[in-house]
Amino acid sequence: MRIRARTVAILAALALVAVAVALTLRERHSGVTLSGVVLRQDPDPRKQLPIPNVKITATQGERSAEGASDASGLFRLKLPNGGWREQPVSLSFGHPDYRPVEMSPAPQGDTTAGLYVVRMNPVPAQAAAPAVREIAVKDVRIRYAEKTSSSVNVGSTAKTFTVPNTGNVPCAAHPPCSPDGAWKAAAGGVTIDAGEGQQFNNARVSCIAGPCPFTRIENGASPRPGRTITVMVRNWSDTVTFLVEAEVTRATPSDAIRQAYPAIYGRSMSFTLPATAEGPSIEADLGAAEIVFPLGPALRLSWAECSLQVAADQTKLYRCELKPGYRFQ
């Protein structure tokens, strides 16, 4: 009986060793996903705009994996299995308008890597000839149509706020934390009052600068009419900037032409339009001349390069960067 009991104990121990070896092998051969965001380098966090279409290459020895950032600057680069965990990986970030960035993250012992925030410096523009002066762009307004006649638009509001934080700090069970509980987060927000007898319509909130993919709107601007707007945001990476916009209306009949104003920082401007917006155009004083620029699907402007990002609720976020030879005034 003693021999049989000893045999059973030995077999149980061998089974445990086999399970441990199998788990180790599976861990070694599972993939690793690197997640992060690519931003434009600027000391002002409000100007750290996302950079789309950045080519990202991970290299280890003779093998490599490639990916690209999306419209919000987010990238998720999945490294194939087979030893990526144990050896150093070299990451390169390339874009024709920005200086390349090289980095070598430390090998990751599990599938959860850090939240990488990569900032790229723009390639310096060639200096214009001394005799050429920049054309001033001022009094920029956004006009669009909307199929409604329930209220008259008496104005609009555009307010930005930042949520400061430092990324890649473990939460250690001290809330607020990231949704998965891994990273230390910060909360921030803003409340806006439309005034007596007035209310907001088509209120919307968007992240316009910083590592936007690592934020969550806890209490967002409601698209329903109301006198006040309250927005609360959770941020578990570096400092981010949000833009809150809405039309101010009174309960009197009116046409459906709406007007809004962009948020302008340096050579960039951002603005949002509701899902129901139609035929948007940009009105601006360009070189002392009032000009209307229809903003068609191609987003072609003679004085700026624009991009469009559509949210899940179909709210449209536009970002425009001035071309050389122009300046905001």
VOGU-3710 file (C-alpha; in Angstrom, 3 decimals, decimal comma):
1> mrirartvai> 0,000/0,000/0,000  2,865/2,352/0,838  4,463/1,663/-2,565  1,177/2,336/-4,332  0,670/5,635/-2,441  4,216/6,688/-3,280  3,640/5,862/-6,947  0,445/7,928/-6,992  2,274/10,901/-5,421  5,072/10,670/-8,004
11> laalalvava> 2,580/10,534/-10,863  0,707/13,564/-9,466  3,941/15,524/-9,215  4,871/14,639/-12,795  1,426/15,749/-13,943  1,869/19,122/-12,233  5,278/19,537/-13,879  3,777/18,706/-17,281  1,005/21,280/-16,792  3,533/23,939/-15,786
21> valtlrerhs> 5,683/23,216/-18,846  2,632/23,364/-21,138  1,550/26,720/-19,692  5,083/28,101/-20,096  5,256/26,978/-23,715  1,843/28,467/-24,471  2,893/31,747/-22,834  6,064/31,859/-24,923  4,196/31,258/-28,150  1,323/33,687/-27,568
31> gvtlsgvvlr> 1,430/37,057/-29,303  2,172/40,488/-27,867  0,186/43,588/-28,847  1,816/47,020/-28,556  -0,757/49,822/-28,174  -0,100/53,530/-28,351  -0,824/56,862/-29,967  1,270/59,117/-32,222  1,083/62,876/-31,595  2,722/66,001/-32,942
41> qdpdprkqlp> 5,401/67,272/-30,564  4,534/70,622/-28,977  5,115/72,083/-25,486  1,443/73,144/-25,429  -0,679/69,985/-24,839  -3,566/71,614/-26,746  -1,443/71,522/-29,901  -0,388/67,876/-29,596  -2,666/66,770/-32,415  -2,862/63,133/-33,540
51> ipnvkitatq> -0,890/62,076/-36,605  -2,670/59,580/-38,874  -1,042/57,254/-41,416  2,248/56,925/-39,543  4,060/53,778/-40,690  5,142/51,711/-37,678  7,664/48,898/-38,009  8,753/46,484/-35,279  12,061/44,745/-35,980  13,810/41,931/-34,159
61> gersaegasd> 16,761/40,412/-35,952  15,696/39,400/-39,455  11,935/39,460/-38,834  9,570/42,418/-38,649  5,911/43,424/-38,273  4,253/46,545/-39,692  1,220/48,680/-38,859  -0,100/52,249/-39,144  -1,841/54,842/-36,971  -5,492/55,677/-37,609
71> asglfrlklp> -7,240/59,072/-37,744  -7,003/59,458/-33,956  -3,288/58,553/-33,923  -4,017/55,157/-32,351  -1,983/52,111/-33,318  -2,198/48,475/-32,259  0,786/46,482/-33,492  0,457/42,744/-32,975  3,795/40,947/-32,807  3,679/37,322/-33,959
81> nggwreqpvs> 4,448/34,564/-31,487  7,795/32,887/-31,178  10,224/34,712/-28,921  9,187/38,373/-29,253  8,893/38,501/-25,466  12,457/37,524/-24,618  14,441/39,636/-27,113  14,590/43,446/-27,563  12,333/44,894/-30,243  13,180/48,017/-32,265
91> lsfghpdyrp> 10,242/50,269/-33,189  10,435/52,863/-35,955  7,843/55,538/-36,772  7,854/57,209/-40,179  5,799/59,927/-41,873  6,844/62,165/-44,785  5,923/65,352/-42,886  7,652/64,420/-39,610  11,094/63,449/-38,450  11,416/59,679/-37,911
101> vemspapqgd> 11,406/58,272/-34,386  13,241/55,153/-33,223  12,684/53,454/-29,875  13,451/50,100/-28,234  10,856/49,049/-25,643  11,981/46,594/-23,003  10,899/42,966/-23,583  7,431/42,328/-22,160  6,911/39,394/-19,855  3,174/39,246/-20,508
111> ttaglyvvrm> 0,613/40,357/-23,054  0,031/43,735/-21,349  2,570/46,291/-22,541  2,664/49,971/-21,627  0,566/52,623/-23,337  3,070/54,172/-25,721  2,736/57,907/-26,404  5,025/58,754/-29,325  5,583/62,405/-30,199  7,034/63,341/-33,593
121> npvpaqaaap> 8,608/66,660/-34,576  7,384/68,220/-37,846  9,882/68,568/-40,662  10,803/72,290/-40,780  9,122/74,025/-43,702  11,364/75,716/-46,225  11,712/79,391/-45,485  9,707/81,605/-47,822  11,459/84,220/-49,937  11,961/87,514/-48,055
131> avreiavkdv> 9,680/89,356/-50,485  6,751/86,931/-49,930  4,410/87,747/-47,056  2,042/85,292/-45,425  -1,657/85,747/-46,166  -3,729/86,391/-43,028  -6,742/84,127/-42,386  -9,172/85,611/-39,851  -12,819/85,694/-38,793  -13,236/81,992/-39,578
141> riryaektss> -16,812/80,716/-39,280  -18,460/77,406/-40,069  -21,885/77,366/-41,729  -24,071/74,354/-42,402  -27,720/73,471/-42,968  -29,971/71,379/-40,754  -33,525/70,157/-41,312  -35,193/71,696/-38,288  -37,284/74,742/-37,586  -38,113/74,301/-33,904
151> svnvgstakt> -35,826/77,059/-32,679  -33,795/80,035/-33,824  -30,027/80,024/-33,543  -28,881/83,085/-31,608  -25,243/82,096/-31,311  -22,914/79,239/-30,497  -20,405/78,212/-27,888  -17,014/76,547/-28,187  -15,093/75,804/-25,013  -11,966/73,708/-24,462
161> ftvpntgnvp> -10,718/72,111/-21,275  -7,746/69,932/-20,418  -7,489/66,886/-18,165  -3,864/66,788/-16,898  -2,336/63,405/-16,089  0,900/61,430/-16,398  0,726/58,192/-18,358  2,085/54,721/-17,539  1,689/55,162/-13,757  0,302/51,959/-12,169
171> caahppcspd> -2,985/52,520/-10,388  -2,250/50,150/-7,487  -5,944/50,108/-6,525  -6,016/53,882/-5,871  -8,911/55,213/-7,987  -9,570/56,779/-10,360  -8,036/54,110/-12,600  -8,234/53,045/-16,237  -11,244/50,818/-17,074  -9,082/47,699/-16,702
181> gawkaaaggv> -7,689/48,939/-13,356  -4,078/48,938/-14,582  -3,201/52,653/-14,868  -3,580/55,707/-12,706  -6,219/58,045/-14,142  -7,373/61,618/-13,681  -10,893/63,061/-13,936  -11,881/66,477/-15,235  -14,708/68,297/-16,909  -16,657/71,481/-17,467
191> tidagegqqf> -20,188/72,879/-17,044  -21,563/75,544/-19,412  -24,758/77,602/-18,936  -26,631/78,960/-21,980  -28,331/81,725/-19,975  -31,885/82,611/-19,028  -34,465/81,732/-21,694  -31,932/79,983/-23,898  -30,853/76,409/-24,394  -28,174/74,388/-26,124
201> nnarvsciag> -28,872/72,288/-29,195  -26,683/69,620/-30,786  -24,197/69,672/-27,932  -21,128/67,561/-28,704  -17,790/66,822/-27,098  -14,605/65,600/-28,797  -11,006/64,980/-27,820  -8,873/67,201/-30,081  -5,315/66,859/-28,705  -3,238/64,455/-26,654
211> pcpftrieng> -3,520/60,647/-26,344  -7,280/60,632/-27,038  -7,654/56,830/-27,376  -6,832/56,463/-23,674  -9,775/58,550/-22,434  -13,430/57,892/-21,709  -16,285/60,393/-21,518  -18,019/59,545/-18,237  -20,743/62,169/-18,623  -20,955/63,645/-22,110
221> asprpgrtit> -22,716/66,557/-23,710  -26,287/65,499/-24,468  -27,603/66,056/-28,003  -31,019/66,888/-26,503  -31,904/70,541/-25,836  -31,043/71,899/-22,406  -29,882/75,017/-20,632  -26,639/73,519/-19,281  -23,965/71,167/-20,579  -21,910/69,084/-18,163
231> vmvrnwsdtv> -19,013/66,966/-19,370  -16,841/64,667/-17,242  -13,853/62,775/-18,681  -11,546/60,050/-17,373  -7,945/60,120/-18,694  -5,408/57,362/-17,997  -2,478/58,603/-20,108  -0,797/61,991/-20,669  -2,635/65,345/-20,679  -5,530/65,623/-23,159
241> tflveaevtr> -7,608/68,518/-24,483  -11,367/68,311/-25,158  -13,593/70,609/-27,186  -17,259/71,200/-26,263  -19,460/72,845/-28,888  -23,158/73,593/-29,215  -25,602/75,992/-30,795  -27,452/78,446/-28,534  -31,145/78,659/-29,435  -34,415/80,259/-28,429
251> atpsdairqa> -37,824/78,645/-28,830  -38,924/80,780/-31,794  -39,352/79,846/-35,471  -36,307/80,237/-37,701  -34,598/78,851/-40,750  -32,222/75,915/-40,578  -28,922/77,703/-41,249  -26,411/77,149/-38,439  -23,134/78,846/-37,622  -20,232/77,680/-35,473
261> ypaiygrsms> -16,690/78,758/-34,678  -13,560/76,569/-34,682  -11,011/76,219/-31,902  -7,718/77,609/-33,243  -4,308/76,775/-31,743  -1,201/77,891/-33,599  -1,575/76,801/-37,231  -4,351/74,271/-36,551  -8,091/74,558/-36,111  -10,663/71,971/-35,004
271> ftlpataegp> -14,442/71,966/-35,056  -17,281/69,474/-34,898  -20,596/69,226/-36,712  -23,663/67,237/-35,652  -24,744/64,126/-37,550  -27,633/66,072/-39,141  -25,373/68,775/-40,638  -25,587/69,210/-44,414  -23,596/71,265/-46,932  -20,904/72,600/-44,570
281> sieadlgaae> -18,801/75,546/-45,687  -16,073/77,700/-44,188  -16,340/81,477/-44,331  -13,167/83,448/-43,728  -11,480/86,772/-44,327  -8,611/85,705/-46,574  -6,187/88,481/-47,419  -8,801/91,184/-46,634  -11,437/89,481/-48,823  -14,540/87,650/-47,509
291> ivfplgpalr> -14,638/84,225/-49,202  -16,917/81,191/-48,796  -15,241/77,783/-49,187  -17,637/74,830/-49,633  -16,325/71,880/-47,605  -17,113/68,993/-49,938  -16,306/65,293/-49,460  -12,751/65,815/-50,739  -12,078/68,467/-48,018  -10,082/70,571/-50,477
301> lswaecslqv> -9,112/74,069/-49,370  -6,580/76,289/-51,104  -5,167/77,439/-47,767  -5,385/74,381/-45,474  -5,140/70,590/-45,346  -8,174/69,080/-43,594  -9,100/65,637/-42,254  -12,416/64,209/-41,053  -13,108/61,732/-38,248  -16,659/60,373/-37,779
311> aadqtklyrc> -17,636/59,168/-34,293  -19,965/56,271/-33,494  -22,912/58,692/-33,147  -22,007/60,184/-36,581  -20,723/63,439/-35,070  -18,056/64,788/-37,443  -14,720/66,082/-36,137  -12,724/68,229/-38,592  -9,062/69,141/-38,148  -7,360/71,612/-40,504
321> elkpgyrfq> -3,701/72,621/-40,747  -2,636/75,791/-42,571  -0,531/75,395/-45,700  2,767/77,310/-46,037  2,197/80,959/-46,897  -0,834/81,427/-44,610  -1,317/82,337/-40,957  -4,251/82,687/-38,576  -4,896/86,170/-37,273
//
